[in-house]
Each structure stands twice: as C-alpha cells, then as structure tokens.
Amino acid sequence: MEVDREIDTRGLNCPLPILKAKKSLNDMASGQLLKVVSTDPGSVRDFQAFARQTGNELMEQQTVGTDFIHVLKRR
C-alpha cells in the first residue's frame, strides 16, 4: 500500500497520536492515505473510534514488534 504521508507518534500517549493524525489529515486531499506509527497500545481502539466519528476510512491496522501501524484514508 502506497501512502501519501507518514507521521511518527512513537512515545506519545493518547490523545496525542489522534491529534497529530487529525492535523495531518486536515492538510491532505480527499482519498489520500496517512500512515501513523505509534507505540501506544490504546491507539488501536482509539483510531477505530476516530475513523467512525470522523468518516475517514481505517484501511489497515497492524502490530509490528512494539509499533502499532494505522493507515487512514482521508474522506
């Protein structure tokens, strides 16, 4: 999957990964993909809720080692 922008939120806890993702998505065009890398285990459910509430599509979530990777599609 080719992403348009990637942000690294490792070491940050809720709600900072969501706030940084929201800010990045606001600067992106509809249909573009944002990859967020986080170390906060709570980010998995946080990004699911964020996608439901904002209408942005959660394309993928995966865990790689201690990283939680989320890919969002801008609505």
N, C-alpha and C positions, 0 to 999 in steps of 0.2 A: 504494500500500500504506500503510495507516494503522498507525503504530507506537505502542506504549503508552509507551515510554521511549526516550530517545536519550542516548548518552554520547559525549563528545568526547575522544578519546585522541590528538589530533594532537600530534606532537612526542615522543611516548613510544615507546620501542622494546620489543620482546619481552623479557620476558613481560608487561609492564605492561598492554597493551590486553586481553589474555586475562584477567588477574587482575581488572581492573575490570569486565569483562563478566560474569565468574563471580559477583562480588559483587552486581552488579545483578540478575542472573537469580535469585539466591537470594531476593531480596526481591519477586519477581514471581509472579503466579499462572500456573498451567498454561495454555498456549495464548496467552499474551501475547507481543507482539513487541518485541524490543530492537534498536535500530539503533546500531551502533558506527561512528564515523568515525575513521579512523586515517591516518597518513602513512607508516607502516612498511610497505614492500613485502612484507616477510616475513609480514605479518599475513594475507595471502591464504591461504597454506598453513597457517598457524597456526590460523585459525578453521575451516578444513576438518577438521583433525585434532581440534580441540576439540569440534566437533559430533559426530564419530564416537565419541570417547571418552566423552562425557557423555550422549549420547542427545538432546540439544537439536537441533532441526532447523535447518539453514542454509538459509534461504528464498531469499536473494539475496546476490550479491556483485557490486559494480561499481566501476569506477575512474572518477572524475570529476576531471580535472586531476591534482593531486598527492594527492588524497584517495582512500582505499580504504574503501568502504562495505560493511558486513556487516549483514545482518538475520537475527537468530536468533529462533526460536520456542521458548519455554520448554516443556520436556517436562512 
